[in-house]
Amino acid sequence: MPAQWIVDTGFLIALLNRSEQYHPWVKAQLSQIYAPLLTCEAVITETCFLLQNIHQGEDTILKLIHSQKLQIPFQIDQESQIIRELMQQYRSVPTPFPLSNLWFSPHPQPLSQRARGFSSV
């Protein structure tokens, strides 16, 4: 199975905004990726908000989702309790909610089962 890439807002912004400093790097990385990119709904919301003034930015994000090149395998309604517990456990690590979504997702095994392996560092 090819490696899966979990992407955040910065990656998606750099992908779609040619004036971004990391646009060339993101394009180079994508030329080596054959699996779909994975993310969460919070990242999509933030990305669309930041791309609202980029020509076809929001539309391109939605096209990537529709084509399955960008996938959202995480379901907050199924994972909310364990995310709350893990955010409490790691409250000393400042983590915005979209990032916590990515930190604990996506994975074929439900998060509640995976959480047993986490420990404080």
C-alpha positions as CSV (number, residue, x, y, z in Angstrom):
1,M,0.0,0.0,0.0
2,P,1.4,3.4,-0.9
3,A,2.2,5.8,1.9
4,Q,-0.7,8.1,2.9
5,W,-0.1,11.8,3.3
6,I,-2.1,13.8,5.9
7,V,-2.2,17.4,4.8
8,D,-3.1,20.6,6.7
9,T,-4.3,24.0,5.6
10,G,-0.7,25.3,4.9
11,F,-0.1,22.5,2.4
12,L,-3.4,23.1,0.6
13,I,-2.9,26.9,0.5
14,A,0.6,26.5,-1.0
15,L,-0.8,24.0,-3.5
16,L,-3.4,26.4,-4.9
17,N,-1.8,29.8,-4.4
18,R,1.1,30.2,-6.8
19,S,2.4,33.2,-5.0
20,E,2.9,31.2,-1.8
21,Q,6.6,30.6,-0.8
22,Y,6.2,26.8,-0.6
23,H,4.2,26.4,-3.8
24,P,7.1,24.9,-5.8
25,W,7.9,22.5,-2.9
26,V,4.3,21.3,-2.6
27,K,4.1,20.7,-6.4
28,A,7.4,18.7,-6.3
29,Q,6.0,16.6,-3.4
30,L,2.8,15.9,-5.3
31,S,4.7,14.6,-8.2
32,Q,5.8,11.7,-6.0
33,I,2.5,10.9,-4.4
34,Y,0.2,8.3,-5.9
35,A,-2.3,7.8,-3.0
36,P,-5.0,10.3,-2.2
37,L,-4.3,13.1,0.3
38,L,-6.0,12.8,3.6
39,T,-7.4,15.7,5.8
40,C,-10.3,16.7,8.0
41,E,-13.3,18.9,7.6
42,A,-11.9,21.6,9.9
43,V,-8.9,22.0,7.5
44,I,-11.2,22.2,4.5
45,T,-13.3,24.9,6.2
46,E,-10.2,26.9,7.1
47,T,-8.6,26.4,3.6
48,C,-11.8,27.5,1.8
49,F,-12.0,30.6,4.0
50,L,-8.4,31.5,3.3
51,L,-8.8,30.8,-0.5
52,Q,-12.0,32.9,-0.9
53,N,-10.0,35.6,-2.7
54,I,-8.0,33.2,-4.9
55,H,-9.5,32.6,-8.3
56,Q,-11.4,29.3,-8.2
57,G,-9.6,28.4,-4.9
58,E,-12.7,27.1,-3.0
59,D,-14.0,25.4,-6.2
60,T,-10.7,23.6,-6.7
61,I,-10.7,22.2,-3.1
62,L,-14.3,20.9,-3.7
63,K,-13.2,19.4,-7.0
64,L,-10.3,17.6,-5.3
65,I,-12.7,16.1,-2.8
66,H,-15.2,15.1,-5.4
67,S,-12.5,13.4,-7.5
68,Q,-11.3,11.5,-4.3
69,K,-7.8,13.0,-4.7
70,L,-8.4,14.7,-1.3
71,Q,-10.3,12.5,1.2
72,I,-11.9,13.2,4.6
73,P,-12.0,9.8,6.3
74,F,-12.5,11.3,9.8
75,Q,-16.0,11.6,11.3
76,I,-16.1,13.9,14.3
77,D,-19.5,12.7,15.4
78,Q,-18.0,9.2,15.9
79,E,-14.8,10.3,17.5
80,S,-15.7,13.4,19.6
81,Q,-15.5,11.9,23.0
82,I,-12.0,10.3,22.5
83,I,-10.8,13.6,21.0
84,R,-12.0,15.5,24.0
85,E,-10.2,13.0,26.3
86,L,-6.9,13.2,24.3
87,M,-7.1,17.0,24.1
88,Q,-7.4,17.0,27.9
89,Q,-4.5,14.6,28.3
90,Y,-2.3,16.7,26.0
91,R,-3.6,20.1,27.1
92,S,0.0,21.3,27.9
93,V,0.7,21.0,24.1
94,P,-1.1,24.0,22.4
95,T,-3.0,22.4,19.6
96,P,-5.7,24.1,17.5
97,F,-8.8,22.0,16.8
98,P,-8.1,21.4,13.1
99,L,-4.6,20.2,13.9
100,S,-6.0,17.9,16.7
101,N,-8.3,16.4,14.1
102,L,-5.3,15.5,11.9
103,W,-3.2,14.4,14.8
104,F,-5.7,11.7,15.8
105,S,-6.9,10.8,12.3
106,P,-7.3,9.2,9.8
107,H,-6.8,5.6,10.4
108,P,-8.8,2.5,9.4
109,Q,-9.1,1.5,13.1
110,P,-11.5,3.6,15.2
111,L,-9.8,6.3,17.3
112,S,-11.3,4.9,20.5
113,Q,-9.4,1.6,19.9
114,R,-6.2,3.4,18.8
115,A,-6.1,5.7,21.9
116,R,-5.2,2.8,24.2
117,G,-1.7,3.0,22.7
118,F,-1.1,6.7,23.4
119,S,0.9,7.7,26.4
120,S,2.0,11.1,27.8
121,V,5.5,12.2,26.9
